[in-house]
Amino acid sequence: MTSPVISPQIAGDAARRTIPFDYSFQYDLQGQGRVLKKSVDVSVEAAFTAVSIGYGVIPEIQSIEFGPDPGEIASGSTLGDVTLLSLMQTADQALANLPEIARGRPASDAVLLQGIRLNPLIANLALQRGPLPQRVLDRLFRLAGSGTSEIQFLYALTDEGTGRSFQSEPILNTAGLGISNGDRPFRYFVPPITFAPRSKISLEITEASNFVGKLHVSLQGYKVLGGADSPTGRILSGARHVATPARRR
């Protein structure tokens, strides 16, 4: 029995029916250790093969610099002279005009939720505990957890159609994907994962840092149209069917 021969024309048609496709998941992170789960349905037109997974984040509040209230902490003061009250007042002023705060969350709530830390650019100078000029005091602090490289979360991918999980335990993003500033922010699946038409893909996220903002995760891959069990397959096969006349005896 000889193997079937695939003509170059048929192979070319298969290549033209392969289309790149991504499935996307979006999460609103609040930095409270919550477990969030989203699902997407694979369409009936074709199976989806996931080649890689990647993510990016948008902080709710961009990293800004601020210092203590000049009315309470004068130039020449030291780090030990700074009070929480003087920081809350200036942080409120610095954040009050941001569009994110206008959605209803008071600036003071964002400060308390994300925390305050020394500005890394001038932290060494501040920690010398000597007198600080006003230009240093004005940018002495930043919100903690607002940098995109500081986000941490656990993720778990599951094919709900088959009940198959693709990890033994949820994976820490910095271990499996990298950090979101562009240093290896994705990973390849070896081998790629194929999800059948009409199946459901779920991605569970567990917050593991105080990052507040939007998390975008994408499964990057492709679909091959024209499968035997898909609508595109029935259309293509029907269009190419040529009746063979019966032989005369």
N, C-alpha and C positions, 0 to 999 in steps of 0.2 A: 504494500500500500504506500503510495507516494504522498509526501506532505504537500498541502496546498501552497500554491505560489501566489504571493501578494504582489500585484502589479505596482509600479511606481505611481500610477495615477491614483490608485486606492490609498496608498500610503500618504500621498500628498493631500488627499481629501481629509484623512484623519488628522493630519497636522493642522489643516485650516479649521477643523472643528474644535481644536483645543484652545480654550480662552482663559486668560488669567482672571482670577477672581479672589476677593478677600471677604471674609466674614468679620464683622466688627462688634465689639462689646464696649459699652461705656458705663462708668461707675462714678457716683458722687461720693468722694471720700471725706470723712469728717474727723479722722484721727481718733476714733473712740473704740477701736478694737472690734468693730462690727464684722459680721460675715455677710457678704453680698453675693448673690447668685443671679446670673443672667443666662438666658438660653436663646439660641437661634435655630430656625428650622431650615434644613437643606431643601431647596426647591425640588420639584418633581422632574425638572428638565434633564438633570444629570447628577451623577455622584460628584462629590467634592473631595479633592485630594489636597490636604494641608501639607505644605512643604516646610513652613517655618512659622514662628510666632514672635511678635514684637509688641512693644508698648511705648507710650509717651504720656506725659502728664502736663496739665495746665494748673499752676497754683491759683487758688482763689485770691490770695493776696501776694503780689510780687514782693520780692525782698526789698525793703526800704530801710534807710538809715535814719536814726533819730537819737536825740540825747535828752538829758534832764531839762526841766523847765528853767530857763536862765534866771527867772525871777526868784527861784529858790536855791539854785546851785550856781554860784558865780564863777567866773574865770579864775583859774588858779586852784580850784578845788581838786581833791583826789577822788579816786574811785570809791573809797570808803565813805565819802560824803553824800553819795547819790542815794536817794530814797526811792522806794517803789512808787510812792504817790507822785513824785515829780516825773517819773517815767510814764506813768499811766496818763497823765495830763498831756504830755507832748505826743505820746503815741496816739491818743485819741485825735489830736489835731492833725497829725500826719496821715491818718487813715480815713478821716471823716469824709474826704472828698473823693475817695476811690469808688468807682462804679460798683464794685463787689459789695461794699458796705451799704450802698443805696438800696440793695435788695431786701434789707430788713434787719440784718445782723448788726448790733452796735459795735463800734470799733473796739470798745473795752472788752467785749466778749471774745473777739478774735485774738486780742493780745493775751488774755488769760488762757484761752484754749491752746494757742500755739507756743506760748512762752516767749521769754526774752533772753537774748544772749549777747555777749560782747561781739562787736564788729570784728571779724577775723583780720581785717586789714590793719587795724590799729590796736589789737588786743595786747600785743607784747608791750606797747608803750603804756597802756593803761595799767597793766599788771606790775609795772615798776613802782607804783604807788606814790609817784611824785606828783607835783602840781601839774594840772593839765590846762592848756590854753583853750579858749572858747571854741576855736575851730575844730578841736579834737572832741570836746564835750558834745558838740552839736551832732556828731555822727558816731557816738560811742557805742551804740547798741543797734541790734537788728532783731526782727522777729525770728524766733527759732522755728525750724520745720517748714520754712517757706521756700527753701531752695529745692530745685527739682532733683538734685542728686541725693537728697536726704530721704526720699520716699522709700519705704519698705513695705512689702505685702507678701502674703502667701497666695499661691494660685494652684488650682486643681482642675484639670481638663477631663471631661467625661463624655462618652458617646451614650446618650440615654436610650438610643434605639437598641443597642446590644448590651447595655449595662456595663460596658468596659471602661475602666479608669486607666489613665496613661501615666500614673505615678503611684508609688506605694503610700506616700504621704504628701500633703501639700508642700510645694516647693517655694523657698524664699526667692524673691525676684532677683536679688543680687547674686544668688548662686546659680540660677537657671537662665536668666535673661541678661544680666548686667545692669548698669545704672542708666538713668534716662537722659544723661547729658550727651549721649552718643557713643559711650564706651561700651561696645558690644550690647546694644539694647534689644537683641533678638537672638533666637537660636533656631537651628535647623532640626527638623525631625528626621532621624535616621532609623529605619526607612520612613518615607512619608506616610501620613495617616489618611486613609480613604474612608469617607462617611457616605453611606448609601443615600439615594434620593428619599425624601420624606423623613429622614432621621432627624434627631434633635441633638444639637451640640450644646453642652452646658459648661460654663466657666465660673468657678467659685473663687472669690477673692476675700481674703481675711486681712483687715487693716493691721499693720504691725509697727506703725510710726504715727506721729502726731501731724502728719501731712494733711492739709485741707485743700481740696481742689478736685479736678476731674481726671480720671484715669481712662485712657483709651488703649484697648488691647485689640490686636488684629491677628487673625489666622490668615496667612498668605499662601495662596496655592493656585489651583486651576480646576476647570471642569472640561470634560470631553463630551461634547454634544453628539448625539446619534447613537447612544447606547441601546441595546436591544429592548430593555424594559422601560424606556423613557419615551415621552411624546415626540421628542425630536428624532428618536430612532425609528419610530413607526412612520413618521412623515418621510424621512430620508429613504428608508427601505422601500416604502410604497412607491415613491417617485422613481426609483431605479429598477423596479421589477419589470422585467420584459418576459412576456409569455413565450414559451417555446412551442412551435407547432408540432402536432403529433406526427410521428413517422408512419408512412404507409407501408403496409406489408406487401 
